[in-house]
Amino acid sequence: MIPTELPATAAVDGRRSRVAIACVRVACSLVACSLVAGLAGCVDLAPAYRRPDAPTAATWDARGAGGTEADGMAASASRVEWSTFIVDERLREVVARSLAGNRDLRIAALDVERARALYRVQRSARLPSLVASASIVRTRLDGFTANSDTATVGVPGYEIDLFGRLQNLSDAALAAYFSTAATRRGTQVLVVSEVADAWLTLAADEERLAVTRQTLDSQQRTLELTIRIRALGATTGLAVAQVRSTVEAARVQVAQLQTTVAQDRDALDLLIGAPFDEALAPGPRVPADAATLFDVPRDLPSTVLLERPDVMAAEQNLKAAHANIGAARAAFFPRIALTGSVGRSSVALNGLFGGGSGLGWTFGPSLSVPIFDGGFNAANLAIAEVDRDVAVASYERAVQTAFREVADVLAARRTLDERIAGQQALVGALETTLRLSDAVFREGGSTYLTVLDAERSLYGAQQTMISLKLEEQTSRVALYKALGGGWNDGGSNDADAVRERGDRP
């Protein structure tokens, strides 16, 4: 038998479901209307963005700096991973450990996370929020108790972005996020270059220490020989004193270089973020090929600077400044906000969704028009425009600084090979001079001053040779860094491209 009436509990449940569905439908309608209104009337008041012209020459002259005759530009340094650029296995491991433990890089990564969160906060202001609330009120007066129970769902104060204020604030936050991300990549390039420089400097100081120790050992042997010759009466006490002075001077230099080597290791500890593993030490000589030398075309275009992280960060700051001008301009125009809610009220909690409850709704658009603000909005706009001009100057300065860094490295490398070849020849000639001077002195044909001058000249030439080998290797790292080196991860770094694809951090 089919019942003609539903039980009381089923009827109540049905009414509750219908009321709940009605609340949701009204709320969704409010949200949809708000979205349509906002999208239909949005006007962007931000000035059109145009990348400033670079205040630099169009190309560098890379002749003599490893340049080739190839047309066009070789692979940009920013497209070369650091693990490919670093050739020496020990240095590669040191760099890998520094990227995992360096605190500056860790802070930069956290700054990116913070910027991403700030962008999400600003983006959320463009969307309406849906809030559910419920209240239970009991009032007793003169022996009587009054009950009031309510449940509502509403959209509080949603601003229709007619003049693009919220859109521009969101764009500015997005550009700030991309700027922070570029800064983080720049920090990685800096860490790679600093670790490589510190490791190569350690190698050079170790080689200087080894040369100084060899010189000390040689002078100590000469001192012993001179003392024996003095005992035989074949030389004077002055010669013994002169040799002894050179021995003590060499001993002081050994102690100073030992301190320098220890400080080099301390610097690596700080960069790595952990104690330096001696198994990864470079050894007593500067490696001949610790890093790759880029094959630079003869006329290297300065447009490669646009991929440097610091230049990209400066450009994103400039885009953010343009967006802030749009937000400041929108403050001069009216703002429209929508507020709406739907809900039920009842004198008893168990009847809130029953037939005795009342269904109500509210809908209230509000309009605010700036009439007099004491010049507040005009001052804010002036600040935004000045910030834009500052961002332009900062971008141009970043480009100029980058251009000079590349030019300095290319200029240094232009004559580096000739200097190294000449210094090698000089060291060979001085070694021959010292050998002959020492032989003449031992035969009694000259004083020790001749040998002393030859030793000093050779020692200075050897130290200069070590410095040139270090400069040759560090200039490779400097060129890698100056060209924007090795941070690229294959992703887009342009806020407009990301926005067009619909991606979000």
The 8 nearest C-alpha neighbors of each residue, nearest first, counted from 0:
[[1, 2, 3, 4, 5, 6, 9, 7],
 [0, 2, 3, 4, 5, 6, 9, 10],
 [3, 1, 4, 0, 5, 6, 9, 7],
 [2, 4, 1, 5, 0, 6, 10, 7],
 [5, 3, 2, 6, 7, 10, 1, 9],
 [4, 6, 10, 9, 7, 3, 2, 8],
 [5, 7, 9, 8, 10, 4, 11, 2],
 [6, 8, 10, 9, 11, 5, 12, 4],
 [9, 7, 11, 10, 6, 12, 5, 13],
 [10, 8, 12, 6, 11, 7, 13, 5],
 [9, 11, 13, 7, 8, 12, 5, 14],
 [12, 10, 8, 14, 13, 9, 353, 15],
 [13, 11, 15, 9, 10, 14, 8, 16],
 [12, 14, 10, 16, 11, 15, 9, 17],
 [15, 13, 17, 11, 16, 12, 18, 10],
 [14, 16, 352, 12, 18, 13, 17, 19],
 [17, 15, 19, 13, 14, 18, 20, 12],
 [16, 18, 14, 20, 19, 15, 21, 13],
 [19, 17, 21, 15, 20, 16, 14, 22],
 [18, 20, 16, 22, 21, 17, 15, 23],
 [21, 19, 17, 23, 18, 22, 16, 24],
 [20, 22, 18, 24, 19, 23, 17, 25],
 [23, 21, 19, 25, 20, 24, 341, 26],
 [22, 24, 26, 20, 21, 25, 27, 19],
 [25, 23, 21, 27, 26, 22, 28, 20],
 [24, 26, 28, 22, 27, 23, 21, 29],
 [27, 25, 23, 29, 28, 24, 22, 153],
 [28, 26, 30, 24, 29, 25, 23, 31],
 [27, 29, 25, 31, 26, 30, 32, 24],
 [30, 28, 26, 32, 27, 31, 33, 25],
 [29, 31, 27, 33, 28, 32, 34, 26],
 [32, 30, 28, 34, 33, 29, 27, 35],
 [33, 31, 35, 29, 34, 30, 28, 36],
 [32, 34, 30, 36, 31, 35, 37, 29],
 [33, 35, 37, 31, 36, 32, 38, 30],
 [36, 34, 32, 38, 37, 33, 39, 31],
 [37, 35, 33, 39, 34, 38, 32, 40],
 [36, 38, 159, 34, 160, 35, 39, 40],
 [37, 39, 35, 36, 40, 41, 34, 160],
 [38, 40, 36, 37, 35, 41, 161, 34],
 [41, 39, 161, 38, 37, 42, 36, 160],
 [40, 42, 161, 162, 163, 38, 160, 39],
 [43, 41, 162, 163, 161, 44, 40, 160],
 [42, 44, 163, 45, 162, 41, 325, 167],
 [45, 43, 325, 42, 328, 46, 162, 163],
 [325, 44, 46, 322, 43, 324, 321, 47],
 [47, 45, 321, 48, 44, 325, 324, 322],
 [48, 46, 45, 49, 321, 44, 322, 43],
 [49, 47, 46, 50, 321, 318, 45, 317],
 [50, 48, 51, 47, 52, 318, 46, 317],
 [49, 51, 52, 48, 314, 53, 317, 391],
 [52, 50, 49, 53, 391, 395, 394, 54],
 [51, 53, 54, 50, 395, 55, 49, 398],
 [52, 54, 55, 51, 395, 398, 399, 56],
 [55, 53, 52, 395, 399, 56, 398, 396],
 [56, 54, 53, 399, 57, 402, 398, 301],
 [57, 55, 58, 301, 54, 59, 53, 402],
 [56, 58, 301, 300, 55, 59, 302, 299],
 [59, 57, 300, 301, 299, 56, 298, 60],
 [60, 58, 299, 298, 61, 300, 406, 301],
 [59, 61, 298, 62, 297, 58, 299, 409],
 [60, 62, 297, 66, 64, 59, 409, 298],
 [63, 61, 66, 64, 297, 60, 413, 65],
 [62, 64, 413, 65, 66, 61, 414, 412],
 [65, 63, 413, 412, 61, 66, 409, 62],
 [64, 66, 63, 295, 294, 67, 62, 61],
 [67, 65, 295, 296, 297, 61, 62, 64],
 [68, 66, 296, 69, 297, 295, 65, 294],
 [67, 69, 297, 296, 70, 66, 298, 295],
 [70, 68, 67, 296, 71, 297, 72, 73],
 [71, 69, 68, 72, 296, 297, 298, 73],
 [72, 70, 69, 73, 296, 299, 298, 300],
 [71, 73, 296, 299, 74, 70, 300, 295],
 [72, 74, 75, 295, 296, 71, 294, 69],
 [75, 73, 76, 72, 78, 79, 77, 294],
 [76, 74, 77, 78, 73, 303, 79, 482],
 [75, 77, 484, 79, 78, 482, 485, 483],
 [76, 78, 484, 485, 483, 75, 79, 487],
 [79, 77, 76, 75, 487, 485, 80, 74],
 [80, 78, 485, 76, 77, 81, 83, 84],
 [79, 81, 485, 83, 82, 84, 78, 486],
 [80, 82, 84, 485, 83, 85, 79, 486],
 [83, 81, 85, 80, 84, 91, 86, 79],
 [84, 82, 81, 80, 85, 79, 86, 291],
 [83, 85, 81, 291, 82, 290, 86, 80],
 [86, 84, 290, 82, 83, 91, 81, 87],
 [87, 85, 290, 289, 84, 88, 291, 83],
 [86, 88, 289, 90, 89, 85, 91, 290],
 [89, 87, 91, 90, 86, 92, 85, 289],
 [90, 88, 279, 92, 91, 87, 93, 281],
 [89, 91, 93, 92, 87, 88, 94, 195],
 [92, 90, 88, 94, 89, 93, 85, 87],
 [91, 93, 95, 89, 90, 94, 96, 88],
 [92, 94, 90, 96, 95, 91, 97, 89],
 [95, 93, 97, 91, 96, 92, 191, 90],
 [96, 94, 92, 98, 97, 93, 91, 99],
 [97, 95, 99, 93, 94, 98, 271, 100],
 [96, 271, 98, 94, 100, 101, 99, 95],
 [99, 97, 95, 96, 100, 101, 94, 104],
 [98, 100, 96, 97, 101, 95, 271, 105],
 [99, 101, 272, 97, 98, 271, 96, 102],
 [102, 100, 272, 97, 271, 104, 103, 270],
 [101, 103, 105, 104, 106, 100, 272, 270],
 [104, 102, 106, 105, 101, 107, 186, 190],
 [103, 105, 107, 102, 106, 101, 186, 108],
 [104, 106, 102, 108, 103, 107, 109, 101],
 [107, 105, 109, 103, 108, 104, 102, 110],
 [106, 108, 104, 110, 183, 105, 109, 103],
 [107, 109, 105, 111, 110, 106, 183, 104],
 [110, 108, 112, 106, 111, 107, 113, 105],
 [111, 109, 107, 113, 108, 112, 114, 106],
 [110, 112, 114, 108, 109, 113, 180, 179],
 [113, 111, 109, 115, 110, 114, 116, 108],
 [112, 114, 110, 116, 111, 115, 117, 109],
 [115, 113, 176, 117, 111, 116, 112, 110],
 [114, 116, 112, 118, 113, 117, 176, 111],
 [115, 117, 119, 113, 118, 114, 120, 112],
 [118, 116, 120, 114, 119, 115, 113, 121],
 [117, 119, 172, 121, 115, 116, 120, 173],
 [118, 120, 122, 116, 117, 121, 123, 115],
 [121, 119, 117, 123, 118, 122, 116, 124],
 [120, 122, 118, 169, 123, 119, 124, 117],
 [121, 123, 119, 169, 124, 120, 125, 118],
 [122, 124, 120, 125, 121, 126, 119, 127],
 [125, 123, 122, 126, 121, 165, 120, 127],
 [126, 124, 123, 122, 165, 127, 166, 160],
 [125, 127, 124, 123, 128, 122, 157, 34],
 [128, 126, 157, 30, 129, 154, 125, 124],
 [127, 129, 154, 130, 126, 155, 157, 153],
 [128, 130, 154, 153, 127, 131, 152, 155],
 [131, 129, 153, 152, 154, 128, 132, 155],
 [132, 130, 152, 151, 153, 129, 133, 150],
 [131, 133, 151, 150, 152, 130, 134, 149],
 [132, 134, 150, 149, 151, 135, 131, 148],
 [135, 133, 149, 148, 136, 150, 132, 147],
 [134, 136, 148, 147, 149, 137, 133, 146],
 [135, 137, 147, 146, 148, 134, 138, 145],
 [136, 138, 146, 145, 147, 135, 139, 144],
 [139, 137, 145, 144, 146, 136, 140, 143],
 [138, 140, 144, 143, 145, 142, 137, 141],
 [139, 141, 143, 142, 144, 138, 145, 137],
 [142, 140, 143, 139, 144, 138, 145, 137],
 [143, 141, 140, 139, 144, 145, 138, 137],
 [142, 144, 140, 139, 141, 145, 138, 146],
 [145, 143, 139, 138, 140, 146, 142, 137],
 [146, 144, 138, 137, 139, 143, 147, 346],
 [145, 147, 346, 137, 136, 347, 138, 144],
 [146, 148, 346, 136, 345, 135, 137, 149],
 [149, 147, 135, 345, 344, 134, 348, 346],
 [148, 150, 344, 134, 133, 343, 345, 147],
 [149, 151, 133, 342, 343, 132, 344, 134],
 [152, 150, 342, 132, 341, 131, 133, 340],
 [153, 151, 131, 340, 341, 130, 342, 132],
 [340, 154, 152, 130, 339, 129, 155, 341],
 [153, 155, 129, 339, 338, 128, 340, 130],
 [156, 154, 338, 157, 153, 339, 128, 337],
 [155, 157, 338, 337, 336, 158, 154, 127],
 [158, 156, 337, 336, 127, 155, 338, 159],
 [159, 157, 336, 335, 160, 156, 337, 334],
 [160, 158, 37, 335, 161, 336, 157, 36],
 [159, 161, 163, 37, 162, 41, 158, 165],
 [160, 162, 41, 40, 159, 163, 42, 37],
 [163, 161, 42, 41, 329, 160, 164, 43],
 [162, 164, 43, 166, 160, 42, 165, 41],
 [165, 163, 326, 167, 329, 166, 162, 168],
 [164, 166, 168, 167, 163, 125, 169, 160],
 [167, 165, 163, 169, 164, 168, 170, 125],
 [168, 166, 322, 170, 169, 164, 165, 326],
 [167, 169, 165, 171, 170, 166, 326, 172],
 [168, 170, 166, 172, 167, 122, 171, 121],
 [171, 169, 167, 173, 168, 172, 166, 174],
 [170, 172, 319, 168, 174, 322, 169, 173],
 [171, 173, 118, 175, 169, 170, 174, 176],
 [172, 174, 170, 176, 175, 171, 118, 169],
 [175, 173, 177, 171, 315, 319, 176, 172],
 [176, 174, 178, 172, 173, 177, 171, 179],
 [175, 177, 114, 173, 179, 174, 178, 115],
 [178, 176, 180, 174, 179, 175, 181, 173],
 [179, 177, 312, 175, 181, 315, 176, 180],
 [178, 180, 182, 176, 181, 177, 111, 175],
 [179, 181, 177, 183, 182, 178, 111, 176],
 [182, 180, 308, 184, 178, 183, 312, 179],
 [183, 181, 185, 179, 180, 184, 312, 308],
 [182, 184, 186, 180, 107, 181, 185, 108],
 [185, 183, 187, 181, 186, 182, 486, 308],
 [184, 186, 182, 308, 188, 183, 187, 189],
 [185, 187, 189, 183, 184, 188, 190, 182],
 [186, 188, 184, 190, 189, 185, 191, 104],
 [189, 187, 185, 191, 186, 190, 484, 192],
 [188, 190, 186, 192, 187, 191, 193, 185],
 [189, 191, 187, 193, 192, 188, 194, 186],
 [192, 190, 188, 194, 189, 193, 94, 195],
 [191, 193, 195, 189, 190, 194, 476, 196],
 [194, 192, 196, 190, 195, 191, 189, 197],
 [195, 193, 197, 191, 196, 192, 190, 198],
 [194, 196, 192, 198, 193, 197, 199, 191],
 [195, 197, 193, 199, 194, 198, 200, 473],
 [198, 196, 200, 194, 195, 199, 193, 201],
 [197, 199, 201, 195, 200, 196, 194, 202],
 [200, 198, 202, 196, 201, 197, 195, 203],
 [201, 199, 197, 203, 202, 198, 196, 204],
 [200, 202, 198, 204, 199, 203, 263, 205],
 [201, 203, 199, 285, 205, 200, 281, 204],
 [204, 202, 200, 206, 205, 285, 201, 207],
 [205, 203, 207, 201, 206, 202, 260, 208],
 [204, 206, 208, 202, 283, 203, 207, 201],
 [207, 205, 283, 284, 209, 203, 204, 208],
 [208, 206, 204, 210, 209, 205, 211, 203],
 [207, 209, 205, 211, 206, 210, 256, 204],
 [208, 210, 206, 212, 207, 211, 213, 205],
 [211, 209, 213, 207, 212, 208, 214, 206],
 [212, 210, 214, 208, 213, 209, 215, 207],
 [213, 211, 215, 209, 214, 210, 208, 216],
 [214, 212, 210, 216, 211, 215, 217, 209],
 [213, 215, 211, 217, 212, 216, 218, 210],
 [216, 214, 212, 218, 213, 249, 217, 246],
 [215, 217, 219, 213, 214, 218, 212, 220],
 [218, 216, 214, 220, 215, 219, 213, 221],
 [217, 219, 221, 215, 220, 216, 246, 222],
 [218, 220, 222, 216, 221, 217, 215, 246],
 [221, 219, 223, 217, 218, 222, 224, 216],
 [220, 222, 218, 224, 219, 223, 225, 217],
 [223, 221, 219, 225, 220, 224, 242, 218],
 [222, 224, 220, 226, 221, 225, 219, 227],
 [223, 225, 221, 227, 222, 226, 220, 228],
 [226, 224, 228, 222, 227, 223, 229, 239],
 [225, 227, 229, 223, 224, 228, 222, 230],
 [228, 226, 230, 224, 229, 225, 223, 231],
 [229, 227, 225, 231, 230, 226, 233, 234],
 [228, 230, 232, 226, 234, 231, 227, 233],
 [231, 229, 227, 232, 228, 226, 233, 234],
 [230, 232, 228, 229, 233, 227, 234, 226],
 [233, 231, 229, 230, 234, 228, 235, 227],
 [232, 234, 228, 231, 229, 235, 230, 443],
 [235, 233, 229, 232, 228, 238, 236, 225],
 [234, 236, 237, 238, 229, 239, 233, 232],
 [235, 237, 239, 238, 240, 229, 234, 226],
 [238, 236, 240, 235, 239, 241, 234, 242],
 [237, 239, 241, 236, 240, 235, 447, 242],
 [238, 240, 236, 242, 237, 241, 225, 243],
 [241, 239, 237, 243, 238, 242, 244, 236],
 [240, 242, 238, 244, 243, 239, 237, 245],
 [243, 241, 245, 239, 244, 240, 222, 238],
 [242, 244, 246, 240, 245, 241, 239, 247],
 [245, 243, 241, 247, 246, 242, 248, 240],
 [244, 246, 248, 242, 243, 247, 249, 241],
 [247, 245, 243, 249, 244, 248, 218, 215],
 [248, 246, 250, 244, 249, 245, 251, 243],
 [247, 249, 245, 251, 250, 246, 244, 252],
 [250, 248, 252, 246, 247, 251, 215, 245],
 [249, 251, 247, 253, 248, 252, 246, 254],
 [252, 250, 254, 248, 249, 253, 255, 247],
 [251, 253, 249, 255, 254, 250, 256, 248],
 [252, 254, 250, 256, 251, 255, 211, 257],
 [253, 255, 257, 251, 252, 256, 250, 258],
 [256, 254, 252, 258, 257, 253, 251, 259],
 [255, 257, 259, 253, 258, 254, 208, 260],
 [258, 256, 254, 260, 259, 255, 253, 261],
 [257, 259, 261, 255, 256, 260, 262, 254],
 [260, 258, 256, 262, 257, 261, 263, 255],
 [261, 259, 263, 257, 262, 258, 204, 256],
 [262, 260, 258, 264, 263, 259, 257, 265],
 [261, 263, 265, 259, 264, 260, 266, 258],
 [264, 262, 260, 266, 261, 265, 201, 259],
 [263, 265, 267, 261, 262, 266, 268, 260],
 [266, 264, 262, 268, 267, 263, 261, 269],
 [265, 267, 263, 269, 264, 268, 262, 270],
 [266, 268, 270, 264, 269, 265, 271, 275],
 [269, 267, 265, 274, 271, 275, 266, 273],
 [268, 270, 272, 266, 267, 271, 265, 273],
 [269, 271, 267, 272, 268, 101, 97, 266],
 [272, 270, 97, 268, 101, 273, 269, 100],
 [271, 273, 100, 101, 269, 270, 268, 97],
 [272, 274, 271, 268, 275, 100, 269, 270],
 [275, 273, 268, 276, 272, 271, 267, 269],
 [276, 274, 268, 277, 273, 267, 264, 271],
 [275, 277, 278, 279, 274, 280, 93, 273],
 [278, 276, 280, 279, 275, 281, 274, 264],
 [277, 279, 276, 280, 89, 281, 275, 282],
 [280, 278, 89, 277, 276, 281, 93, 90],
 [279, 281, 277, 278, 282, 276, 89, 198],
 [282, 280, 202, 279, 283, 198, 89, 284],
 [281, 283, 280, 284, 202, 205, 285, 206],
 [282, 284, 206, 205, 202, 209, 281, 285],
 [285, 283, 206, 202, 282, 286, 203, 205],
 [284, 286, 202, 203, 287, 199, 469, 468],
 [287, 285, 288, 289, 284, 281, 202, 199],
 [286, 288, 289, 285, 472, 468, 290, 284],
 [289, 287, 290, 286, 291, 86, 87, 472],
 [288, 290, 87, 86, 286, 287, 85, 472],
 [291, 289, 85, 86, 288, 84, 292, 87],
 [290, 292, 84, 293, 85, 86, 475, 288],
 [291, 293, 475, 294, 290, 65, 84, 476],
 [294, 292, 295, 291, 65, 475, 479, 76],
 [293, 295, 66, 65, 292, 296, 73, 67],
 [294, 296, 66, 293, 65, 67, 73, 297],
 [297, 295, 66, 67, 299, 298, 69, 72],
 [296, 298, 61, 66, 62, 67, 68, 299],
 [299, 297, 60, 296, 59, 58, 61, 300],
 [298, 300, 58, 59, 296, 297, 72, 301],
 [301, 299, 58, 302, 57, 298, 303, 59],
 [300, 302, 58, 303, 57, 304, 299, 59],
 [303, 301, 304, 300, 305, 57, 306, 58],
 [302, 304, 301, 305, 306, 300, 75, 482],
 [305, 303, 302, 307, 306, 301, 482, 401],
 [304, 306, 303, 307, 302, 310, 311, 398],
 [307, 305, 304, 303, 308, 483, 311, 77],
 [306, 308, 483, 304, 310, 305, 309, 311],
 [309, 307, 185, 181, 311, 310, 312, 182],
 [308, 310, 312, 311, 307, 313, 182, 185],
 [311, 309, 313, 307, 312, 308, 397, 305],
 [310, 312, 308, 314, 313, 309, 307, 315],
 [313, 311, 178, 309, 315, 181, 310, 314],
 [314, 312, 394, 310, 316, 311, 315, 309],
 [315, 313, 317, 311, 316, 312, 394, 310],
 [314, 316, 318, 174, 312, 178, 317, 313],
 [317, 315, 319, 313, 314, 318, 320, 312],
 [316, 318, 314, 390, 320, 315, 319, 391],
 [319, 317, 315, 321, 320, 316, 314, 174],
 [318, 320, 171, 316, 322, 174, 317, 321],
 [321, 319, 387, 317, 323, 318, 322, 386],
 [322, 320, 318, 324, 319, 323, 45, 46],
 [321, 323, 167, 319, 325, 324, 171, 320],
 [324, 322, 326, 320, 325, 321, 383, 327],
 [323, 325, 327, 383, 321, 322, 326, 45],
 [45, 326, 324, 44, 322, 328, 323, 327],
 [325, 327, 164, 323, 329, 324, 328, 167],
 [328, 326, 324, 380, 330, 329, 325, 323],
 [327, 329, 325, 330, 326, 331, 324, 380],
 [328, 330, 326, 331, 164, 327, 332, 162],
 [329, 331, 328, 327, 332, 376, 326, 164],
 [332, 330, 329, 328, 369, 376, 333, 327],
 [333, 331, 330, 329, 334, 368, 369, 162],
 [334, 332, 368, 367, 335, 366, 369, 331],
 [333, 335, 367, 366, 336, 332, 368, 158],
 [336, 334, 366, 365, 159, 158, 333, 367],
 [335, 337, 158, 157, 365, 156, 364, 159],
 [338, 336, 364, 157, 156, 363, 365, 158],
 [337, 339, 156, 155, 363, 154, 362, 364],
 [340, 338, 362, 361, 154, 153, 363, 155],
 [153, 339, 341, 361, 360, 152, 154, 151],
 [340, 342, 360, 151, 152, 359, 22, 153],
 [343, 341, 151, 150, 359, 358, 152, 360],
 [342, 344, 358, 357, 150, 149, 359, 356],
 [345, 343, 149, 357, 148, 356, 351, 150],
 [344, 346, 356, 351, 148, 347, 147, 350],
 [345, 347, 147, 146, 148, 348, 344, 145],
 [348, 346, 350, 345, 349, 146, 148, 351],
 [347, 349, 351, 350, 148, 345, 346, 135],
 [350, 348, 347, 351, 352, 353, 345, 346],
 [349, 351, 353, 347, 348, 352, 345, 356],
 [352, 350, 345, 348, 356, 353, 349, 344],
 [353, 351, 15, 350, 356, 14, 18, 354],
 [354, 352, 350, 355, 351, 356, 11, 14],
 [353, 355, 356, 352, 14, 350, 11, 357],
 [356, 354, 353, 350, 357, 345, 351, 352],
 [357, 355, 345, 351, 344, 354, 353, 350],
 [356, 358, 343, 344, 359, 345, 355, 354],
 [357, 359, 343, 342, 356, 344, 360, 341],
 [360, 358, 342, 341, 343, 357, 361, 344],
 [359, 361, 341, 340, 342, 362, 358, 339],
 [360, 362, 339, 340, 341, 363, 359, 338],
 [363, 361, 339, 338, 340, 364, 360, 337],
 [362, 364, 338, 337, 339, 365, 361, 336],
 [363, 365, 337, 336, 338, 362, 335, 366],
 [366, 364, 336, 335, 337, 363, 367, 338],
 [367, 365, 335, 334, 336, 368, 333, 364],
 [366, 368, 334, 333, 335, 369, 365, 336],
 [367, 369, 333, 370, 366, 334, 332, 331],
 [370, 368, 371, 331, 367, 333, 372, 332],
 [371, 369, 368, 372, 331, 367, 373, 333],
 [370, 372, 373, 369, 374, 375, 368, 376],
 [373, 371, 374, 375, 370, 369, 376, 377],
 [372, 374, 375, 371, 376, 377, 378, 370],
 [373, 375, 377, 372, 376, 378, 371, 379],
 [374, 376, 378, 372, 377, 373, 379, 380],
 [377, 375, 379, 378, 374, 380, 330, 331],
 [378, 376, 380, 374, 379, 375, 381, 327],
 [379, 377, 381, 375, 380, 376, 374, 382],
 [378, 380, 376, 382, 381, 377, 383, 375],
 [381, 379, 383, 327, 377, 382, 378, 384],
 [380, 382, 378, 384, 379, 383, 385, 377],
 [383, 381, 379, 385, 380, 384, 386, 378],
 [384, 382, 386, 380, 324, 381, 385, 323],
 [385, 383, 387, 381, 386, 382, 380, 324],
 [384, 386, 388, 382, 387, 383, 389, 381],
 [385, 387, 389, 383, 384, 388, 382, 390],
 [386, 388, 320, 384, 390, 385, 389, 383],
 [387, 389, 385, 391, 390, 386, 392, 384],
 [388, 390, 386, 392, 387, 391, 393, 385],
 [391, 389, 393, 317, 387, 388, 392, 394],
 [392, 390, 388, 394, 389, 393, 395, 387],
 [391, 393, 395, 389, 394, 390, 396, 388],
 [394, 392, 390, 396, 391, 395, 389, 397],
 [393, 395, 313, 397, 391, 396, 392, 314],
 [396, 394, 392, 398, 397, 393, 399, 391],
 [395, 397, 399, 393, 398, 394, 400, 392],
 [398, 396, 394, 400, 395, 399, 310, 393],
 [399, 397, 395, 401, 396, 400, 402, 310],
 [398, 400, 396, 402, 401, 397, 395, 403],
 [401, 399, 397, 403, 402, 398, 396, 404],
 [400, 402, 398, 404, 399, 403, 397, 405],
 [403, 401, 399, 405, 400, 404, 398, 406],
 [402, 404, 406, 400, 405, 401, 407, 399],
 [405, 403, 401, 407, 406, 402, 481, 400],
 [404, 406, 408, 402, 481, 403, 407, 409],
 [405, 407, 403, 409, 404, 408, 410, 402],
 [408, 406, 410, 404, 405, 409, 403, 411],
 [407, 409, 411, 405, 410, 406, 478, 412],
 [408, 410, 412, 406, 64, 411, 407, 413],
 [411, 409, 407, 413, 408, 412, 406, 64],
 [412, 410, 408, 409, 413, 407, 415, 414],
 [411, 413, 64, 415, 409, 410, 414, 408],
 [412, 414, 64, 63, 410, 411, 415, 409],
 [415, 413, 417, 412, 416, 418, 411, 63],
 [414, 416, 412, 418, 417, 413, 419, 411],
 [415, 417, 419, 418, 414, 420, 412, 413],
 [416, 418, 420, 414, 415, 419, 421, 422],
 [419, 417, 415, 421, 416, 420, 422, 414],
 [418, 420, 422, 416, 421, 417, 423, 415],
 [421, 419, 417, 423, 422, 418, 416, 424],
 [422, 420, 418, 424, 419, 423, 417, 425],
 [423, 421, 425, 419, 424, 420, 418, 464],
 [422, 424, 426, 420, 425, 421, 419, 427],
 [425, 423, 427, 421, 422, 426, 428, 420],
 [426, 424, 422, 428, 423, 427, 429, 421],
 [425, 427, 429, 423, 428, 424, 460, 430],
 [428, 426, 424, 430, 425, 429, 423, 431],
 [427, 429, 425, 431, 430, 426, 424, 432],
 [430, 428, 432, 426, 431, 457, 427, 433],
 [429, 431, 427, 433, 432, 428, 426, 434],
 [432, 430, 434, 428, 429, 433, 435, 427],
 [431, 433, 429, 435, 430, 434, 436, 428],
 [434, 432, 453, 436, 430, 431, 435, 437],
 [433, 435, 431, 437, 432, 436, 430, 438],
 [434, 436, 438, 432, 437, 433, 431, 439],
 [437, 435, 433, 439, 450, 438, 434, 432],
 [436, 438, 440, 434, 435, 439, 450, 433],
 [439, 437, 435, 441, 440, 436, 434, 442],
 [438, 440, 442, 444, 436, 437, 441, 445],
 [441, 439, 443, 445, 437, 442, 438, 444],
 [440, 442, 438, 443, 439, 437, 444, 445],
 [443, 441, 439, 440, 444, 438, 445, 437],
 [444, 442, 440, 441, 445, 439, 446, 233],
 [443, 445, 439, 442, 440, 446, 441, 438],
 [446, 444, 440, 443, 439, 447, 449, 436],
 [445, 447, 448, 440, 449, 444, 443, 238],
 [446, 448, 450, 449, 451, 238, 440, 445],
 [449, 447, 451, 446, 450, 452, 241, 238],
 [450, 448, 452, 447, 451, 446, 453, 436],
 [449, 451, 453, 447, 436, 448, 452, 437],
 [450, 452, 448, 454, 449, 453, 447, 455],
 [451, 453, 455, 449, 454, 450, 448, 456],
 [452, 454, 433, 450, 456, 451, 455, 457],
 [455, 453, 451, 457, 456, 452, 458, 450],
 [454, 456, 458, 452, 457, 453, 459, 451],
 [457, 455, 453, 459, 454, 458, 452, 460],
 [456, 458, 460, 454, 429, 459, 455, 461],
 [457, 459, 455, 461, 460, 456, 454, 462],
 [460, 458, 462, 456, 461, 457, 455, 463],
 [461, 459, 463, 457, 462, 458, 426, 464],
 [462, 460, 464, 458, 463, 459, 457, 465],
 [461, 463, 459, 465, 464, 460, 458, 466],
 [464, 462, 466, 460, 461, 465, 459, 467],
 [465, 463, 461, 467, 466, 462, 460, 422],
 [464, 466, 462, 468, 463, 467, 469, 203],
 [465, 467, 463, 469, 464, 468, 470, 462],
 [468, 466, 470, 464, 469, 465, 471, 463],
 [467, 469, 471, 465, 470, 466, 464, 472],
 [468, 470, 466, 472, 467, 471, 473, 465],
 [471, 469, 467, 473, 468, 472, 474, 466],
 [470, 472, 468, 474, 469, 473, 467, 475],
 [471, 473, 469, 475, 474, 470, 468, 476],
 [474, 472, 476, 470, 475, 471, 196, 469],
 [475, 473, 477, 471, 476, 472, 470, 478],
 [476, 474, 478, 473, 472, 477, 292, 479],
 [475, 477, 473, 479, 474, 478, 192, 480],
 [476, 478, 474, 480, 479, 475, 481, 473],
 [479, 477, 481, 475, 480, 476, 474, 408],
 [480, 478, 484, 476, 477, 482, 481, 76],
 [479, 481, 484, 477, 483, 478, 482, 476],
 [482, 480, 478, 405, 483, 479, 404, 477],
 [483, 481, 479, 480, 76, 484, 478, 304],
 [484, 482, 307, 77, 480, 481, 76, 306],
 [485, 483, 77, 76, 479, 480, 482, 486],
 [484, 486, 80, 77, 79, 81, 487, 78],
 [485, 487, 184, 77, 484, 488, 188, 80],
 [488, 486, 78, 485, 77, 489, 80, 79],
 [487, 489, 490, 486, 78, 80, 485, 491],
 [490, 488, 487, 491, 78, 492, 486, 77],
 [491, 489, 488, 492, 487, 493, 497, 486],
 [492, 490, 493, 489, 497, 496, 494, 488],
 [491, 493, 490, 494, 177, 181, 497, 496],
 [492, 494, 496, 495, 491, 497, 177, 315],
 [493, 495, 497, 496, 498, 174, 492, 177],
 [496, 494, 498, 497, 493, 499, 500, 492],
 [497, 495, 499, 493, 498, 494, 500, 491],
 [496, 498, 494, 500, 495, 502, 499, 501],
 [497, 499, 501, 495, 500, 496, 502, 494],
 [500, 498, 496, 501, 497, 495, 502, 494],
 [501, 499, 497, 498, 502, 496, 495, 503],
 [500, 502, 498, 499, 497, 503, 496, 495],
 [503, 501, 497, 500, 498, 504, 499, 496],
 [502, 504, 501, 497, 498, 119, 500, 173],
 [503, 115, 502, 119, 118, 176, 173, 116]]
